[in-house]
Amino acid sequence: MTANQISCHVPERMRAQGRSPHQRERDHTAMDNKRPTILILASCKNWTQATLFCLVSNYWPHHISVTWFKNGKLLTDSGKDFAAMLNKKDNTYFGKSEISVNWNETDTYTCKATHQGQDSLQDVTKCSACKNIIEEPVVELKLPSNEDLQNGNAKIKCLIRVSNLDNSQVSLKLNNDMKIPQITPAKNVYTATYMISRKELKEIKTVTCAVNRACSPMPVEISKGVAYSPVVFIRDGRILALSWLKTVYPPDMDYCVGHNYGQVSILGLRRIP
């Protein structure tokens, strides 16, 4: 080496960083192809709308095609927002594609990355992506009182405390007989009502209210038993009648309603064990 010559050593990592992607690929010919890793993330705005992100990473070389499918059908023009970027730490590539969706529980979205003639796929559903926003309801069951039965206004009520009951099914079971109640919404509570006759109530032993929520593995339900209770009607110290009236357990009142010569009246009564 002469006095006018200078020798410098540049590490390979620094030389690679100064090259174009095509130059890096020529330097990488000894490396095996690396298939991409795919991960789908979701930003759930509400129960019907979401933005899906397909993250494609850790692949080489950089040529890749990314597309989206809904229920197996190609979404036109999807994936065109994907742009490969270099991870300078290991000279692999990564990128993302996103779509906005309005979906239901039966929809499946798929992100497909085609790299070096091989496909890598990842599926996502609403239940897997947005399960953190599923609200579990609180259920309360109210059975008719003796007074309601005698007045012909007997109702079984199921109170469901939840902010939104969309995509849910509410049912009442009388023993094993399924009934569809009428649902009335209010603020943060829904009332499911089923009118029941005294004759119908005498045939059942158990009432169950069940709420099936979309994406919930098990329904939220509550049950109450129904039993006969002997009562004696007394007025002015005289026994008017001895009867079996339908009551709920535990009892919700300390008096009963009885018939006196065809007239319905509320009497001062005591219950006999």
LOLOMI-203321 format. One record per residue: residue number from 1; y, x, z of N, C-alpha, C, O in turn. Coordinates in steps of 0.05 Angstrom, whole numbers. Atoms other than C-alpha are relative to their C-alpha. Last residue first. Layout:
<pts>
PT;NUM;Y;X;Z;Y;X;Z;Y;X;Z;Y;X;Z
...
</pts>
This chain:
<pts>
PT;273;16;-22;10;-513;-1980;1140;-26;-10;-13;-42;6;-22
PT;272;24;-2;-16;-470;-2044;1143;-17;23;-10;-22;24;-34
PT;271;23;-8;15;-399;-2038;1116;-24;3;18;-21;16;39
PT;270;12;-24;-11;-343;-2076;1149;-26;5;-15;-40;-14;-23
PT;269;28;-2;-1;-298;-2125;1114;-8;25;16;8;43;20
PT;268;2;-21;-21;-228;-2153;1115;-29;3;6;-41;-15;18
PT;267;5;9;-27;-232;-2192;1050;1;24;19;-2;47;11
PT;266;4;-25;-15;-203;-2182;981;-2;-8;29;17;-20;40
PT;265;-21;-7;-20;-211;-2247;942;-8;26;14;-31;34;15
PT;264;1;-29;-6;-247;-2273;881;22;6;20;45;-2;15
PT;263;-25;-14;1;-257;-2348;881;-3;29;8;-18;35;27
PT;262;-9;-5;27;-323;-2380;862;27;13;-2;35;20;-25
PT;261;-1;25;14;-336;-2409;931;12;3;-28;29;-13;-37
PT;260;1;21;-21;-320;-2343;964;5;-26;-14;27;-34;-20
PT;259;-4;27;11;-335;-2283;918;-3;-20;23;-22;-19;39
PT;258;22;18;1;-327;-2213;945;8;-28;-11;31;-34;-14
PT;257;-9;25;12;-284;-2151;939;-23;-19;-2;-45;-11;-12
PT;256;13;8;24;-298;-2093;985;11;-27;-9;26;-40;5
PT;255;4;29;2;-261;-2054;1037;-13;-6;-26;-15;10;-44
PT;254;13;10;-24;-259;-1982;1060;-3;-30;1;-11;-41;22
PT;253;-15;20;-15;-244;-1952;993;-16;-9;24;-41;-7;24
PT;252;-29;-5;3;-263;-1893;949;16;-21;14;41;-21;10
PT;251;-16;25;2;-336;-1889;969;30;7;-1;39;25;12
PT;250;-6;13;-26;-369;-1821;955;18;-24;-3;33;-26;-23
PT;249;4;-19;-22;-407;-1843;916;15;25;-6;12;37;-27
PT;248;2;-28;8;-388;-1902;873;-3;17;25;5;10;47
PT;247;-21;-17;-10;-401;-1974;888;-5;28;-9;-27;35;-18
PT;246;0;-27;11;-440;-2029;854;23;15;12;46;6;10
PT;245;-21;-5;20;-446;-2089;899;-2;29;-10;-11;46;5
PT;244;-1;-28;9;-509;-2111;935;21;2;-22;18;-9;-43
PT;243;3;-6;28;-497;-2175;973;-3;29;-5;4;46;13
PT;242;13;-26;-1;-496;-2211;1039;-7;7;-28;-22;-8;-42
PT;241;20;-7;20;-447;-2269;1039;-12;28;7;2;44;19
PT;240;-1;17;24;-399;-2308;1082;-22;7;-20;-33;-11;-32
PT;239;12;-13;23;-415;-2280;1151;0;-18;-24;-12;-40;-24
PT;238;23;12;13;-368;-2313;1200;-9;16;-24;7;26;-39
PT;237;25;-4;-16;-323;-2275;1249;-24;-13;-12;-46;-10;-1
PT;236;-2;14;-25;-259;-2303;1218;-26;1;16;-34;-18;29
PT;235;-27;11;-3;-280;-2276;1150;-1;-17;26;-19;-34;30
PT;234;-6;14;-25;-339;-2229;1139;28;-11;-1;47;3;-9
PT;233;-26;11;1;-371;-2203;1075;5;-17;25;-11;-35;31
PT;232;-1;27;-12;-431;-2158;1086;29;-9;-1;47;6;7
PT;231;-25;7;-14;-444;-2097;1042;-3;-28;11;-18;-45;1
PT;230;0;28;-11;-506;-2061;1016;26;-5;15;35;12;30
PT;229;-7;-1;-29;-491;-1999;973;0;-28;11;15;-45;0
PT;228;-4;26;-13;-520;-1985;904;6;3;29;-4;22;42
PT;227;21;10;-17;-511;-1916;874;8;-28;10;31;-36;11
PT;226;-7;27;-5;-473;-1879;818;-23;-13;16;-46;-10;8
PT;225;22;20;-3;-477;-1804;813;12;-27;7;33;-29;19
PT;224;0;15;-26;-421;-1761;786;-23;-20;0;-30;-32;-20
PT;223;17;23;-3;-422;-1707;732;4;-13;27;10;1;47
PT;222;2;8;-28;-373;-1655;706;-16;-26;1;-13;-43;-16
PT;221;9;27;-7;-372;-1617;641;-1;-4;30;-3;15;46
PT;220;-10;4;-27;-341;-1557;605;-7;-29;8;2;-47;-6
PT;219;-20;21;-5;-384;-1544;544;9;1;29;-6;9;47
PT;218;11;22;-16;-418;-1476;534;22;-21;4;45;-14;7
PT;217;29;0;1;-407;-1421;482;-13;-24;14;-34;-33;6
PT;216;10;-3;-27;-333;-1437;472;-31;-2;-1;-41;-21;-13
PT;215;5;-28;-7;-312;-1424;400;-9;5;29;-14;28;36
PT;214;7;-18;22;-284;-1494;391;-2;29;11;16;38;26
PT;213;-23;-14;12;-283;-1531;457;-10;18;-23;-31;30;-21
PT;212;10;-22;16;-337;-1582;477;24;12;-15;36;-1;-32
PT;211;-21;-9;19;-312;-1625;534;-11;24;-15;-15;45;-3
PT;210;3;-26;12;-365;-1664;573;21;6;-21;28;-12;-37
PT;209;-21;-4;19;-358;-1723;621;-3;29;-10;-3;48;6
PT;208;-7;-28;6;-422;-1743;656;22;0;-21;20;-13;-41
PT;207;-21;-1;20;-439;-1809;691;8;29;-4;14;43;16
PT;206;-16;-24;2;-505;-1815;729;20;-3;-23;13;-13;-44
PT;205;1;-15;-25;-545;-1874;756;18;25;-1;27;34;20
PT;204;-3;-29;1;-535;-1926;702;-1;12;28;6;0;48
PT;203;23;-12;12;-561;-1997;694;1;30;1;-19;44;-7
PT;202;24;3;-17;-514;-2031;743;-24;15;-11;-44;19;3
PT;201;-1;-20;-21;-454;-2002;705;-25;-1;18;-33;19;29
PT;200;6;-26;12;-472;-2042;643;-2;21;22;-19;39;21
PT;199;28;0;8;-474;-2107;682;-9;27;-10;-30;37;-4
PT;198;15;-2;-25;-407;-2092;716;-30;1;-6;-45;15;7
PT;197;5;25;-14;-378;-2079;647;-16;5;26;-28;25;29
PT;196;28;6;-7;-350;-2013;624;-3;-26;15;14;-31;33
PT;195;2;25;-14;-286;-1993;588;-30;-6;5;-46;-4;-14
PT;194;22;17;11;-286;-1919;569;-2;-25;18;-7;-24;42
PT;193;6;25;-14;-224;-1877;577;-22;-15;-14;-23;-16;-38
PT;192;21;12;16;-211;-1803;559;-10;-25;16;-20;-22;38
PT;191;17;19;-14;-144;-1782;590;-20;-13;-20;-12;-26;-39
PT;190;10;21;18;-111;-1719;564;-19;-18;16;-34;-8;33
PT;189;23;14;-10;-67;-1674;607;-8;-22;-20;10;-35;-31
PT;188;19;-18;-13;-16;-1619;592;-24;-15;12;-39;-4;28
PT;187;-8;-28;-3;38;-1671;575;-21;15;17;-24;10;41
PT;186;-25;-2;-16;3;-1735;555;6;30;3;-9;47;-8
PT;185;-13;-26;-7;-51;-1752;505;24;-4;18;38;-24;15
PT;184;-29;4;-1;-94;-1816;506;13;27;9;7;36;31
PT;183;-15;-22;-11;-167;-1809;485;30;-5;-2;40;-11;-24
PT;182;-27;0;12;-212;-1869;475;17;20;14;18;20;39
PT;181;-22;14;-14;-284;-1853;495;26;0;-17;28;14;-37
PT;180;-25;-12;10;-344;-1838;451;23;-14;13;28;-37;6
PT;179;-22;18;7;-408;-1855;489;24;16;-9;28;38;0
PT;178;-26;-12;7;-474;-1818;493;20;-21;-8;13;-39;-24
PT;177;-12;15;22;-532;-1852;530;28;11;-6;46;8;11
PT;176;3;-17;23;-571;-1802;573;12;-13;-25;8;-4;-48
PT;175;27;-10;0;-549;-1831;640;-3;19;-24;10;40;-24
PT;174;9;19;-21;-482;-1857;618;-30;3;1;-44;-7;-17
PT;173;28;7;0;-457;-1796;579;-5;-18;24;0;-11;47
PT;172;10;11;-26;-384;-1790;562;-29;-7;-3;-38;-19;-23
PT;171;20;21;-1;-358;-1747;505;-7;-8;28;-3;8;47
PT;170;3;11;-27;-298;-1704;487;-21;-23;-1;-19;-40;-18
PT;169;14;25;-1;-299;-1660;425;-5;-9;29;-16;6;45
PT;168;18;5;-23;-249;-1605;415;-13;-27;-3;-2;-45;-16
PT;167;26;-12;6;-213;-1576;354;-19;-2;24;-35;17;29
PT;166;9;-1;28;-146;-1595;383;-26;14;-3;-33;32;13
PT;165;28;8;3;-143;-1609;457;-9;0;-29;-30;-12;-35
PT;164;6;9;27;-79;-1571;472;-30;-6;-2;-46;11;5
PT;163;-24;3;15;-44;-1556;538;-5;-12;-28;12;-25;-40
PT;162;-1;-22;19;-106;-1570;580;25;-5;-17;33;-28;-21
PT;161;-25;-15;-3;-121;-1615;639;-1;25;-17;-14;45;-10
PT;160;3;-27;10;-175;-1663;618;26;14;0;45;7;-15
PT;159;-26;-14;2;-179;-1727;659;-5;29;-8;-20;43;5
PT;158;4;-29;-1;-242;-1768;646;27;13;-5;38;11;-27
PT;157;-22;-17;10;-235;-1841;663;-8;29;4;-18;38;25
PT;156;7;-27;-7;-289;-1894;670;20;18;-13;25;17;-37
PT;155;-3;-22;20;-257;-1961;668;-11;26;12;-6;32;35
PT;154;14;-25;-7;-272;-2027;703;2;20;-22;-5;15;-45
PT;153;-16;-22;10;-219;-2080;693;-12;27;6;1;46;12
PT;152;6;-4;28;-261;-2142;702;16;21;-14;20;20;-38
PT;151;-23;10;16;-226;-2159;767;-5;3;-30;12;-4;-46
PT;150;-3;29;-4;-291;-2152;806;22;-12;-17;20;-36;-24
PT;149;23;14;10;-306;-2084;777;3;-30;2;-3;-44;-17
PT;148;-1;0;29;-236;-2058;788;-23;-15;-13;-20;-30;-32
PT;147;-21;19;8;-238;-2080;860;2;-1;-30;5;-23;-41
PT;146;11;27;-3;-304;-2044;871;20;-21;-10;12;-40;-23
PT;145;3;9;-28;-273;-1980;844;-13;-28;0;-16;-40;-21
PT;144;-15;25;-8;-283;-1952;774;-6;-7;29;-28;-1;40
PT;143;16;24;4;-305;-1879;766;14;-24;10;32;-22;27
PT;142;-6;22;-18;-258;-1819;759;-16;-25;-8;-16;-33;-31
PT;141;12;25;7;-280;-1753;729;6;-21;21;3;-16;45
PT;140;3;17;-24;-238;-1690;730;-10;-27;-9;-1;-39;-28
PT;139;9;28;5;-241;-1634;678;-4;-14;27;-16;-3;45
PT;138;9;9;-27;-201;-1569;678;-7;-29;-3;10;-45;-11
PT;137;-12;23;-13;-196;-1541;607;-12;-4;28;-33;6;35
PT;136;21;16;-11;-211;-1470;584;12;-23;15;30;-19;32
PT;135;-7;10;-26;-156;-1442;539;-23;-18;10;-30;-38;-3
PT;134;14;25;-5;-178;-1400;479;5;-8;29;0;8;48
PT;133;-20;22;-4;-123;-1349;466;-14;-26;4;0;-47;5
PT;132;-17;-4;-24;-168;-1288;479;20;-22;4;32;-25;26
PT;131;13;12;-24;-221;-1314;430;18;3;25;14;-12;44
PT;130;-21;13;-16;-174;-1302;371;-11;-11;26;0;-30;38
PT;129;-26;-13;1;-213;-1251;329;20;-11;20;36;3;31
PT;128;1;-28;-9;-285;-1268;345;27;13;2;32;31;18
PT;127;10;-2;-27;-276;-1343;344;-2;28;10;1;34;34
PT;126;-20;8;-20;-231;-1341;284;-10;4;28;5;13;46
PT;125;-3;29;-2;-282;-1302;244;22;-6;20;31;11;36
PT;124;-14;9;-24;-284;-1229;221;2;-31;-2;5;-42;-23
PT;123;-6;29;-1;-328;-1191;173;15;-6;26;14;9;46
PT;122;-4;10;-28;-329;-1116;157;8;-29;-1;27;-36;-16
PT;121;-11;26;-6;-355;-1084;93;3;-5;29;-12;5;46
PT;120;0;3;-29;-368;-1015;64;15;-26;7;37;-31;-3
PT;119;-16;20;-13;-386;-1012;-10;-4;2;31;-26;5;40
PT;118;13;13;-23;-410;-950;-46;19;-18;14;42;-12;18
PT;117;21;17;9;-389;-925;-115;-16;-15;21;-35;-29;15
PT;116;21;-16;14;-350;-866;-89;-24;-17;-7;-47;-8;-5
PT;115;-7;-29;0;-311;-912;-42;-24;15;-12;-46;14;-2
PT;114;18;-13;19;-308;-988;-46;9;29;-4;31;35;-13
PT;113;-10;-25;10;-276;-1018;17;-21;13;-18;-43;18;-10
PT;112;19;-17;14;-290;-1091;31;15;25;-10;35;23;-24
PT;111;-14;-23;13;-253;-1133;82;-21;19;-11;-39;28;3
PT;110;14;-26;4;-287;-1199;96;19;20;-13;32;14;-33
PT;109;-15;-19;17;-259;-1264;123;-14;27;0;-23;36;21
PT;108;6;-28;-5;-305;-1318;151;15;16;-21;13;12;-45
PT;107;-8;-21;20;-282;-1390;156;-8;28;9;-6;35;33
PT;106;21;-5;19;-321;-1443;195;6;23;-20;-11;31;-35
PT;105;22;-14;-13;-276;-1442;257;-23;7;-19;-39;24;-13
PT;104;14;17;-19;-214;-1459;217;-25;16;10;-29;38;2
PT;103;29;3;0;-164;-1416;181;-10;-20;20;4;-30;37
PT;102;2;25;-14;-92;-1406;159;-30;-8;-1;-41;-13;-22
PT;101;21;20;5;-88;-1333;139;6;-25;17;18;-24;38
PT;100;-6;22;-19;-38;-1277;132;-18;-23;-8;-22;-29;-31
PT;99;-3;27;13;-65;-1214;98;7;-20;22;-1;-16;45
PT;98;-3;23;-17;-63;-1139;115;4;-26;-16;14;-25;-39
PT;97;-8;23;16;-86;-1074;85;2;-24;18;-14;-26;38
PT;96;5;27;-9;-91;-1007;120;9;-20;-21;26;-15;-38
PT;95;-20;19;9;-96;-933;107;-7;-27;10;-27;-31;25
PT;94;0;26;-14;-136;-870;123;21;-18;-12;39;-8;-27
PT;93;-20;20;7;-155;-804;92;-3;-25;16;-24;-31;27
PT;92;11;25;9;-191;-741;114;23;-20;-4;46;-14;3
PT;91;-2;3;29;-161;-671;116;-16;-24;-10;-26;-24;-32
PT;90;27;-5;11;-185;-659;188;-1;-4;-30;-23;-4;-42
PT;89;17;-14;-19;-120;-653;227;-27;7;-11;-38;28;-6
PT;88;-1;-29;3;-76;-668;168;-17;15;19;-22;39;16
PT;87;1;-9;-28;-97;-741;165;-2;31;-1;-23;42;-7
PT;86;16;-23;-8;-75;-758;95;2;5;30;24;5;41
PT;85;-17;-21;-13;-50;-827;75;-19;22;11;-42;16;18
PT;84;15;-21;-14;-82;-877;26;20;21;11;39;29;-2
PT;83;-9;-26;9;-40;-938;8;-13;22;17;-11;21;42
PT;82;13;-24;-12;-66;-1009;12;10;25;-12;12;28;-36
PT;81;-19;-12;-18;-16;-1064;-7;-12;26;13;2;40;27
PT;80;-19;-16;15;-58;-1082;-67;21;14;17;35;32;8
PT;79;5;-29;-2;-114;-1103;-21;19;17;-15;17;41;-14
PT;78;2;-12;-27;-113;-1176;-41;-6;29;-2;-18;39;-20
PT;77;-22;-18;-6;-88;-1194;-111;-2;11;28;17;25;37
PT;76;-15;-13;22;-136;-1253;-116;23;17;10;38;8;28
PT;75;-28;9;-2;-177;-1268;-54;16;16;-20;19;41;-18
PT;74;-21;-20;1;-250;-1257;-74;27;-13;2;33;-33;-12
PT;73;-16;2;25;-298;-1311;-52;23;19;1;38;21;21
PT;72;14;-12;22;-352;-1296;1;15;-1;-27;5;11;-46
PT;71;26;13;3;-325;-1343;54;-14;9;-26;-26;-7;-40
PT;70;1;23;-19;-256;-1313;44;-25;-15;-7;-28;-26;-28
PT;69;15;23;8;-257;-1243;13;2;-22;21;4;-16;45
PT;68;6;20;-20;-209;-1185;17;-15;-23;-12;-11;-30;-36
PT;67;-3;28;7;-205;-1122;-26;-8;-18;23;-22;-9;41
PT;66;3;18;-23;-197;-1046;-16;6;-29;-9;26;-34;-23
PT;65;-10;26;7;-209;-994;-71;-6;-19;24;-28;-20;34
PT;64;13;22;-14;-215;-920;-55;12;-26;-10;35;-27;-18
PT;63;2;23;18;-197;-852;-84;-16;-22;13;-39;-17;20
PT;62;-19;22;-6;-179;-806;-26;-2;-24;-18;10;-44;-11
PT;61;-28;-5;9;-240;-761;-23;17;-26;1;8;-47;11
PT;60;-7;-21;19;-258;-767;34;-19;-2;-24;-43;-6;-20
PT;59;16;-3;25;-261;-819;89;12;22;-17;35;31;-14
PT;58;21;-22;-2;-241;-822;163;-17;2;-26;-41;5;-24
PT;57;-6;-27;-9;-203;-888;160;-24;19;-3;-46;10;-8
PT;56;20;-16;13;-197;-960;135;6;30;5;29;39;-1
PT;55;-6;-29;-4;-159;-1008;180;-24;15;-12;-46;13;-3
PT;54;24;-16;6;-162;-1080;155;7;29;1;22;39;-16
PT;53;-5;-28;9;-107;-1120;189;-27;13;-4;-44;14;14
PT;52;23;-18;-3;-110;-1196;195;6;27;-12;19;29;-33
PT;51;-2;-22;19;-49;-1239;209;-23;19;5;-27;28;27
PT;50;4;-27;-10;-63;-1305;243;6;19;-23;6;12;-46
PT;49;-12;-21;17;-50;-1379;239;-4;27;12;-4;31;36
PT;48;5;4;28;-90;-1439;264;10;22;-18;2;24;-41
PT;47;28;5;5;-98;-1427;339;-6;-4;-29;-30;-3;-37
PT;46;9;24;-14;-31;-1393;346;-28;-5;-8;-41;13;-19
PT;45;-26;13;-7;3;-1328;325;-5;-26;15;9;-32;34
PT;44;3;29;0;-64;-1291;328;26;-13;9;32;-13;33
PT;43;-23;9;-16;-52;-1218;309;0;-31;-2;9;-42;-22
PT;42;-14;25;6;-120;-1195;285;23;-4;19;22;2;43
PT;41;-15;10;-23;-155;-1128;279;16;-25;-8;22;-29;-32
PT;40;-19;22;4;-208;-1110;228;12;-8;27;-2;-13;46
PT;39;-5;16;-24;-241;-1041;232;20;-21;-7;41;-15;-18
PT;38;-17;24;3;-272;-1003;174;2;-14;27;-18;-18;41
PT;37;4;18;-23;-298;-931;175;19;-23;-2;43;-19;-7
PT;36;-21;10;-18;-298;-898;107;-11;-16;24;-32;-28;23
PT;35;-4;29;4;-356;-859;76;21;-9;21;23;1;43
PT;34;0;14;-26;-347;-783;77;6;-30;-5;27;-37;-15
PT;33;-17;24;0;-367;-746;13;-3;-14;28;-24;-15;39
PT;32;13;24;9;-399;-679;30;20;-23;0;39;-23;16
PT;31;4;20;-20;-353;-619;35;-14;-24;-12;-8;-32;-34
PT;30;24;-6;-15;-362;-560;-12;-6;-21;21;-28;-22;32
PT;29;24;6;16;-314;-590;-62;-25;5;16;-46;-6;10
PT;28;19;15;-17;-259;-593;-9;-27;-4;-14;-43;-19;-4
PT;27;8;-18;-21;-213;-540;-41;-23;-12;17;-37;3;31
PT;26;14;-22;12;-213;-582;-104;-9;20;21;-31;32;18
PT;25;26;9;7;-196;-643;-61;-16;22;-14;-41;24;-10
PT;24;17;0;-24;-139;-605;-29;-28;-9;-7;-48;1;4
PT;23;7;-27;-6;-110;-590;-98;-18;2;25;-37;18;26
PT;22;20;-9;19;-114;-663;-117;-9;29;5;-32;35;2
PT;21;26;12;-6;-79;-684;-52;-22;9;-19;-44;14;-11
PT;20;1;28;7;-23;-634;-67;-27;-11;8;-46;4;12
PT;19;11;7;26;-20;-568;-30;0;-30;-5;3;-45;14
PT;18;-20;-2;21;25;-544;25;-9;-8;-27;6;-5;-47
PT;17;-21;20;-4;-19;-570;81;21;1;-21;36;-18;-26
PT;16;9;27;9;-78;-533;52;22;-20;3;24;-39;-13
PT;15;0;1;29;-43;-465;57;-8;-28;-10;3;-37;-30
PT;14;-28;2;9;-27;-479;130;1;0;-30;18;-14;-42
PT;13;-10;26;-7;-100;-494;147;29;-4;-10;36;-25;-20
PT;12;9;20;19;-124;-433;108;11;-28;6;18;-43;-13
PT;11;25;14;-7;-82;-386;152;-6;-22;-21;11;-34;-33
PT;10;-6;29;-5;-29;-346;115;-26;-14;6;-44;-14;-10
PT;9;24;17;-2;-36;-270;121;8;-29;7;21;-33;27
PT;8;-1;21;-20;23;-229;96;-26;-16;-1;-38;-20;-22
PT;7;24;17;0;24;-162;59;2;-20;23;8;-13;46
PT;6;2;14;-26;89;-128;41;-24;-18;-2;-28;-33;-22
PT;5;18;22;0;95;-76;-15;-3;-11;28;-4;3;48
PT;4;-13;24;10;157;-32;-25;-19;-25;0;-10;-46;-8
PT;3;-21;8;-18;132;24;20;13;-26;-9;24;-40;8
PT;2;-24;-16;2;68;29;-20;21;-11;19;16;-32;32
PT;1;-24;17;0;0;0;0;25;18;0;27;36;17
</pts>
